[in-house]
Amino acid sequence: MRIAILKKDKCQPRKCEYECLKYCPMVRTGAEAIVLGKSGRPVISEEICEGCGICIKKCPFGAISIIGLPEELKGEQTHRYGENGFVLYGIPIPKAGKVTGLLGENGTGKSTAIKILSGLQVPNLGNVEAEAGWDEIIKKYAGSELQNYFAKLAKSKIKIAYKPQYVDAIPEFFEGKVHELLERADETGGAKQLVDAFELEEALNKNIQDLSGGELQRVAIIACMIQDADFYFFDEITPYLDIYQRVRVAKGIKDVLKDKPVVVVEHDLAILDMVADYVHLIYGKPGEYGVVTMPKGTNRGIKEYLGGFLHAENIRIREKPIEFTAHPPREMRQARPVFIEYDRFEKRYGKEGFVLETQPGNIETGEMLGIVGKNAIGKSTFMKVLAGEIKPTSGKIAFDITISYKPQYIKGDLDMTVKDFIYSLKLSEADVIDVLHPLGIEEIEEKEIKELSGGELQSVAIAACLCHEASLYMLDEPSAHLDVEQKVRLIKTMRRYAERRGVSMLIIDHDIYLIDLLSDRLMVFEGEPGVRGDIKGCFVMREGMNMFLKDLGVTFRRDESTLRPRINKLASSKDREQKETGKYYYL
């Protein structure tokens, strides 16, 4: 079985000579394997196409894909976005009292699956000419657990609670204070308990528009959890949250919703391992197709995903496995010359507002300085002051150097294509090789900025930051919305970039693996979220990571077979052992 995909964002019929039609052998024999649609774009007949691949090679914009799929998938289409559009095969199965995890690359249909299950999108079962009726949908899943689910969903007999992927948009739909939003959403009386558990007391009287990313994420999660629903769907729970908050949120979902069916999309493997009872893997090609596997045990599913081979399906989903390394922390570092030094400064927001106090410090030449700490204790403020985005209340920061800065929040409202935006930055040939190609920017260059997904927008923002010629690069949460494979590519790209060009980097992030692989030293922040923050100091990796995780009360271990970081369950024997020996991250 084969499917034909036409990437409409890449297809440029006004700029080509319809090479796909001109060189197609079937068209030359008179068969209508490719015809022109109403939009002027080609429409490829999957029944007539022989899969020769000539149209793929001849298309000047790389807009066509002809994909061979197992015959077992024939007739299993759940939803398709138009002729020759993205197609999703299969659907996850929510189960009572269990947390179902969804793991896969961005663009393979995880959010589509969530929207279908939550009733926000009616599946067309692959029929792009007309919407499928509920009777047809129910009949398709006859004999499975989904038959009863869709039957009730069609008659509005089940209530759904849904947390969207992009919480940044919430301020556009709600104006008011946090406590007003939660009071409106609270149907179970559990708001206060969750506000205490997620440490959001200080944010209750804030306006939604004034919240940090971490605060907004926790408010959205609580607003979903306190609804009296039959099914709960969370489309990513960790972006903008620090490790401590991620653990608390995962524990809260397990404890509060223990008797409910819950589905969670997540890219943080440590948190997914902690929260999910089992997982559905979704494999395929981003923007082209996605296939939902049958449920697997969480640990087994994650191992198969990392290894790249799905045993039950007998399918290899990538050429090489995603490998984690158990290198020892970099305690003995080569002495580096000091690149810049900064004096003590203070940044205060209002007389009674948040205050950040810093002591004199330095950044070394060619180093990658990781920055960790709880949310809302001044990490982004510190970076903005150094970058010159905001001025300190007292003290002076002035560097005679060029700085490139990627902020935490990225606006995707530019009315231009990725290509026009990126190439307006005066790129060098090295930028294309070192940045655009490894980050996959060339694959999305014909898309409009405002149409990008969160992961695509993040990749473009990172590329724009790195393509500015500078001697100091500052990136605030570069891993937000990136999937596992994108994070691995990001790590390799940034490390190679810094080494080749001899530049220094400051990276704020909450992904432990990313920070561990990238950082030469670790800057640890402490304080009271929303009230005060200060820098505990810059440390070698072992000392800094142990200090940070000890403060959080969390220990990490390495999985024996994949070497990936895993959170120890609180009070488990491994957790107690590591705490007794003071080794919170490495054994």
URVENZI-V893295 format. One record per backbone hydrogen bond with DSSP energy under -1.0 kcal/mol. NH is the residue of the N-H (numbers start at 1). CO is the residue of the C=O. Records with the same first field share a line. If there is no record, write none. Layout:
NH=CO / CO
//
This chain:
3=67
5=65
6=84
7=63
8=6
10=7
11=7
15=12
22=18
23=19
28=24
29=25
30=27
31=26
33=31
35=43
37=41
40=37
43=35
45=33
49=45
57=53
58=54
59=55
62=59
65=5
67=3
69=1
73=70
74=71
76=73
78=88
79=88
81=86
82=80
85=82
87=288
88=79
89=290
90=76
98=95
100=262
101=278
102=264
103=280
108=105
113=109
114=110
115=111
116=112
117=113
118=114
119=116
120=115
121=115
125=78
127=124
137=133
138=134
139=135
140=136
141=137
142=139
144=141
147=144
149=145
150=146
151=147
152=148
153=149
154=150
156=153
157=152
161=231
163=233
167=165
169=166
170=167
172=169
173=170
174=170
178=206
179=204
181=177
182=178
183=179
184=180
185=181
186=182
187=226
188=226
194=190
195=191
196=192
197=193
198=194
199=196
200=195
203=200
204=201
206=203
208=176
210=207
211=208
216=212
217=213
218=214
219=215
220=216
221=217
222=218
223=219
224=220
225=221
226=222
227=224
229=227
230=159
231=159
232=261
233=161
234=263
235=163
236=234 / 265
241=238
246=242
247=243
248=244
249=245
250=246
251=247
252=248
253=249
254=250
255=251
256=252
257=253
260=257
262=98
263=232
264=100
265=234
266=102
272=268
273=269
274=270
275=271
276=272
277=99
278=99
279=296
280=101
282=103
283=291
285=289
287=107
288=285
289=285
290=87
291=283
292=89
293=281
296=279
301=297
302=298
303=299
304=300
305=301
306=302
307=303
308=304
310=315
314=310
315=310
317=308
318=308
322=306
331=329
339=363
340=363
342=361
346=394
347=356
349=354
355=531
356=347
357=533
358=345
361=342
363=340
365=337
367=364
369=505
370=521
371=507
372=523
382=378
383=379
384=380
385=381
386=382
387=383
389=384
390=384
393=346
394=346
404=472
406=474
416=414
418=447
419=445
421=417
422=418
423=419
425=422
432=428
433=429
434=430
435=431
436=431
437=432
439=435
440=437
441=436
444=441
447=444
449=416
451=448
452=449
457=453
458=454
459=455
460=456
461=457
462=458
463=459
464=460
465=461
466=462
467=463
471=402
472=402
473=504
474=404
475=506
476=406
477=508
480=477
482=479
487=483
488=484
489=485
490=486
491=487
492=488
493=489
494=490
495=491
496=492
497=493
498=494
499=495
500=496
501=497
502=498
504=471
505=367
506=473
507=369
508=475
509=371
515=511
516=512
517=513
518=514
519=515
520=368
521=368
522=539
523=370
524=537
525=372
526=534
528=532
530=376
531=528
532=528
533=355
534=526
536=524
539=522
544=540
545=541
546=542
547=543
548=544
549=545
550=546
551=547
552=548
553=549
554=549
556=584
557=566
559=564
563=559
566=557
568=555
572=569
576=572
577=573
578=574
579=575
580=576
581=577
583=578
//
